[in-house]
Amino acid sequence: MRVLLLNPPGKQTYIRDYFCSKTTKSNYLFHPVDLVTLSGTLAAKHEIAVIDCMAERLTPKAAAARIDAFAPQVIVSLVGSVSWDEDRAFLAQHAAQGRRIIGIGDVLQEDSEQRLAEEPWLEACLHVFANQDVVHYLNGDHARIEEMTVRDASGQPRRVRVHGKQRGTFRVPRPRHELFSPRGYHFSFARSQRFATMLTDYGCPWPCTFCVISTLGYQTRPIDDVLEEVDHLLADGVREIFFMDQTFGVQKQRALDLCQALAERKVLSWTAYTRPDTATDELLAAMKRAGCHTIMMGVESSRDAQLEAYKKGYGVDEVRAGFARAKRAGLRTVGTFIIGLPEETKQTLEETLDLAVELELDFMSLNMAVPRFGTPFREQALRLGLAERDELVMDQGGADAFLPTRTLDRKAMRDLKRRMVRRFYLRPGYLVRRLASVRSFYELRAQALEGWALLRRNV
């Protein structure tokens, strides 16, 4: 079959990726890792093309022309809660032309049978992208599907769940990075213009209640498969990789073995997520030798009580220690925070900013609390009356729909978030330190554009 992997057009720059969606907080846009992974799986069996309307800045009209030119029989499309109304209108037009639409995205993770019942243009929903479900479905071999929402012979939606949370290993054919646009992607921490997005594992073993990735189980990829993908990228001239593992180093020896193999490549430069309590001196040193230059770690809150309530599994002292170890290892640090949880007040936001400054972060990332589909936090927000079950649009990026708190409405939260961004990034000492760390003209230009886009969104 001719199968199109699609990231639909939109009025804003949307990030639809890994069962999350949001507006970009500055100008970054990385390759959607679900489509990247599916590209290898589908290309092994079908003729495929990739159209990422976000990267290529395609209008709905231009996107439709590109789709018509390829004339796919099947469209596997990302959708997002941040853009749901736009996505469903665009995809319904193509379903009306006889094209089969399979959706994947956060808005379809919960109540998927209801979504299919409400949206006749949507044929099925993928709930896992790191397996062979999409191939089995297109082959008509529904008995081998592990987790999808499909229509039965009478057209009634039915969610298939063979397993609970997946464990162990997964294998997928080498992703076809060459099918993605060579332009249009921007990564805040890349040290060269061309970069790739990839996974060495899937899901997350920690139970953070506000994160959808914690609902997916946890599986690792064989190191040989990872290295095959890395070597293909290196042969194509790519030297920068964003590893989207939610926590690099979950299995310590596996991570050390992978770092050793990456270090032998010598020309690789990369960024990864990890956790403060996972980031030991040994792991950080191995990552540095392997070419890692930037790590992102969740701080989330400045209060131990909140970290415990949302099951982060570490406290503020461990956060301080983890970031100190990263600094000693010579790595740039990015601290991610979730703000706007029900207990949030002006005082806790001030404490959050104080902690970000104390940690001497190279970059601060503020994410607005949203009731992600399928998460325990969503049920909490519904019980507290902070969200409604039929509200499907949400934006972690903070441009539009997100939660109020018990004491702060949406406008107050948006204004406070913008003030925090300005106060962190416009400190004279920070700006001097940021300029001193630049290694190339490309990095200087990229940082300037990133900073301008970030501040423009937070005036």
TAZI-V318474 format. One record per helix or strand of 3 or more residues. SS is the DSSP state (hx for helix, st for strand). FROM is the first residue (numbers start at 1). TO is the last residue. If there is no record, write none. Layout:
[[SS	FROM	TO] [SS	FROM	TO]]
//
This chain:
[[st	2	7] [st	14	17] [st	20	23] [hx	33	43] [st	47	52] [hx	53	56] [hx	60	70] [st	74	78] [hx	81	95] [st	100	104] [hx	106	108] [hx	112	118] [st	124	126] [hx	133	138] [hx	142	144] [st	147	151] [st	157	161] [hx	177	179] [st	195	198] [st	201	203] [hx	212	215] [st	217	221] [hx	223	235] [st	240	243] [hx	252	265] [st	269	274] [hx	281	289] [st	292	300] [hx	304	309] [hx	316	328] [st	332	339] [hx	346	358] [st	363	368] [hx	376	383] [hx	410	425] [hx	428	436] [hx	441	456]]
//
